[in-house]
């Protein structure tokens, strides 16, 4: 790990066969669909960060969350995103887009395959749908 590493979180929510996705409204992933999430702020732990990001981007709050996977994504200029992907099976609240999200919606895995989507999001969704890896 070095100073260029960026700690980030995302939340895979699967309810009734559909995943909660946001479409990014700002670079570097502008226009791409992904799970809600973002950077961990100074002084935050990962669970606090994912709950904050979910609320900011979707207006929703999650019930129980569990760590599902850790992924390292190589970015530009030698930066690395150290991403902790959490899972939740229930959310509540009034859904609306906000912060970095310009759209929020629920999508089946089949629908996700036809969207402009981040590779890590699709890979995690496929593993979850297949009953793959269990939470860490």
C-alpha positions in Angstrom: 0.0 0.0 0.0 1.2 3.5 -0.7 0.1 7.1 -0.6 -1.5 6.9 -4.1 -3.9 4.1 -2.9 -7.5 5.2 -2.6 -9.7 3.3 -0.2 -13.2 2.9 -1.5 -16.4 1.0 -0.8 -19.4 -0.2 -2.8 -22.7 -2.0 -1.8 -24.3 -4.8 -3.8 -28.0 -4.9 -2.9 -30.0 -7.8 -4.4 -33.8 -7.7 -3.7 -36.3 -9.9 -5.6 -33.8 -10.8 -8.3 -32.8 -7.2 -9.0 -29.6 -5.3 -8.1 -29.6 -1.6 -7.1 -27.4 0.4 -9.5 -26.5 4.0 -10.0 -25.2 5.7 -13.1 -22.2 7.8 -12.4 -22.7 11.5 -13.2 -19.0 12.6 -12.9 -15.6 11.4 -14.2 -13.8 9.1 -14.1 -16.7 6.7 -14.5 -19.3 9.1 -15.9 -22.1 7.3 -17.7 -21.2 3.9 -16.3 -23.5 1.9 -14.1 -22.1 0.6 -10.8 -23.2 -0.3 -7.3 -23.6 2.7 -5.0 -20.3 3.6 -3.3 -17.3 5.9 -3.3 -14.2 6.9 -1.3 -13.8 6.3 2.4 -13.3 9.7 4.0 -10.6 10.4 6.6 -11.7 9.0 10.0 -14.4 6.8 8.6 -14.5 3.0 8.8 -15.6 1.1 5.7 -19.1 0.3 7.0 -19.8 3.9 7.9 -18.6 5.0 4.5 -20.8 2.6 2.6 -23.9 3.7 4.6 -23.1 7.3 3.9 -22.5 6.7 0.2 -25.7 4.8 -0.2 -27.7 7.6 1.5 -26.0 10.3 -0.6 -26.4 8.6 -3.9 -29.8 6.9 -3.6 -31.6 8.3 -0.6 -31.8 4.8 0.8 -30.6 3.2 4.1 -29.4 -0.4 4.3 -30.3 -3.0 7.0 -27.5 -5.5 7.8 -24.4 -5.3 5.6 -21.5 -7.8 5.3 -18.2 -7.6 3.6 -18.3 -9.7 0.4 -15.1 -9.1 -1.4 -12.0 -6.9 -1.6 -10.8 -5.9 -5.1 -7.8 -3.9 -6.3 -8.5 -1.8 -9.3 -5.7 -0.2 -11.2 -6.4 3.5 -12.0 -4.7 6.2 -13.9 -1.3 7.7 -13.0 -0.3 4.6 -10.9 -3.3 5.1 -8.5 -5.0 2.0 -7.1 -8.5 1.7 -5.8 -8.6 -0.7 -2.8 -12.4 -1.5 -3.0 -14.3 -3.2 -0.3 -17.6 -4.6 -1.7 -20.3 -5.1 0.9 -23.7 -6.9 0.5 -27.1 -6.1 1.7 -30.5 -7.7 1.2 -32.8 -4.9 2.3 -32.9 -1.2 2.0 -35.6 1.3 2.9 -36.4 4.9 2.2 -37.5 7.0 -0.8 -35.2 6.3 -3.7 -33.8 9.3 -5.5 -30.5 10.1 -7.3 -28.0 12.4 -5.7 -24.3 13.3 -5.2 -22.4 11.4 -8.0 -25.4 9.5 -9.3 -27.5 10.9 -12.1 -29.8 7.8 -12.2 -30.8 5.1 -9.7 -32.6 1.9 -10.5 -33.1 -1.8 -10.0 -31.8 -4.2 -12.7 -31.8 -7.9 -13.3 -28.5 -9.6 -14.2 -29.7 -10.0 -17.8 -30.4 -6.3 -18.0 -27.1 -5.4 -16.5 -25.2 -7.3 -19.2 -26.6 -4.8 -21.8 -25.7 -1.7 -19.8 -22.5 0.4 -19.9 -21.3 -1.0 -16.6 -18.1 -1.3 -14.7 -16.4 -4.7 -15.1 -16.1 -5.2 -11.4 -19.8 -4.5 -10.8 -20.9 -7.1 -13.4 -18.4 -9.7 -12.1 -19.6 -9.3 -8.5 -23.3 -9.4 -9.5 -22.7 -12.6 -11.6 -20.9 -14.2 -8.6 -23.8 -13.3 -6.2 -26.5 -14.4 -8.6 -24.7 -17.7 -9.1 -24.5 -18.2 -5.3 -20.7 -17.9 -5.6 -18.4 -16.6 -2.9 -19.8 -16.2 0.6 -19.2 -13.0 2.6 -15.8 -12.6 4.1 
